[in-house]
Amino acid sequence: MKIGILGVGYIGKILVQKLSVAGHDVKVANSRGPETIGADVLAFGGRAVSVADALADVDAVIISIPLNRIPQIAPLIAKVSADKAVIDTSNYYPGRDGRIDAIEAGQVESLWVAEQLGRPFAKAWNAIGSDSFARKGKPAGSPDRIAIPVAADRETDRKVALALVEATGFDAFDAGTLAESWRQQPGAPGYCTDLTREEMPAALATAEKARLPKRRDLAVAAIMERLGDGTKNPDADFAVRLGRALFM
């Protein structure tokens, strides 16, 4: 599959690497230009290109940038053919993204994104931490393989996203529509808690929308406290343990 990825943050970088290893033709772009994309990102075959090139002649586009930058790229995404799949990995964190009134008032993050983009898309890879994403992928059928929820309204987007999640080494779990994707947002039991396919249904079903913002903010505060002055980095699985303690 020909894939264009926008963004080389924690998740975007790993997506380039994993999807290249899986045999996909991957192009990647960022806002600073292809010359700023590190060799480690491209080590498995990905190609650094301009944003325009990343969106041209592809079967799927993956957006992996901070949520507050979605409106900036919307005019570019509008040029992508309607029959191509678009996948978004973002989450809303007010401390990073600034206050977005519609989301603060209760609008589902994915529905806000859909309004900005003006087109259907799939939500995937937003509910796994970058460390788990980098380290914990396993072949299909492996015991205790971690599941990643995928939400979409259009079947084309859903099928592509499910297939690509599997290609990155995780069980793709159909989590329903974008209107229900709040169940995989920060603060929910299925968010960054490394659950299996068997565990994921109960986690999504027991999510309580009204409690998500407070739980999300508590997790952020706990991680920042643990980081301290930068000399007390948490161990790799700290965020997973924290999520299970606060969200489940």
Secondary structure as GFF3:
##gff-version 3
##sequence-region A 1 248
A	DSSP	beta_strand	2	6	.	.	.	ID=ss1
A	DSSP	alpha_helix	10	21	.	.	.	ID=ss2
A	DSSP	beta_strand	25	29	.	.	.	ID=ss3
A	DSSP	three_ten_helix	34	36	.	.	.	ID=ss4
A	DSSP	beta_strand	47	48	.	.	.	ID=ss5
A	DSSP	alpha_helix	51	54	.	.	.	ID=ss6
A	DSSP	beta_strand	60	63	.	.	.	ID=ss7
A	DSSP	three_ten_helix	67	69	.	.	.	ID=ss8
A	DSSP	alpha_helix	70	77	.	.	.	ID=ss9
A	DSSP	beta_strand	85	88	.	.	.	ID=ss10
A	DSSP	alpha_helix	94	97	.	.	.	ID=ss11
A	DSSP	alpha_helix	101	104	.	.	.	ID=ss12
A	DSSP	alpha_helix	109	117	.	.	.	ID=ss13
A	DSSP	beta_strand	122	123	.	.	.	ID=ss14
A	DSSP	alpha_helix	130	135	.	.	.	ID=ss15
A	DSSP	beta_strand	147	152	.	.	.	ID=ss16
A	DSSP	alpha_helix	155	167	.	.	.	ID=ss17
A	DSSP	beta_strand	171	174	.	.	.	ID=ss18
A	DSSP	three_ten_helix	178	184	.	.	.	ID=ss19
A	DSSP	alpha_helix	200	205	.	.	.	ID=ss20
A	DSSP	three_ten_helix	209	211	.	.	.	ID=ss21
A	DSSP	alpha_helix	212	227	.	.	.	ID=ss22
A	DSSP	alpha_helix	238	247	.	.	.	ID=ss23
###
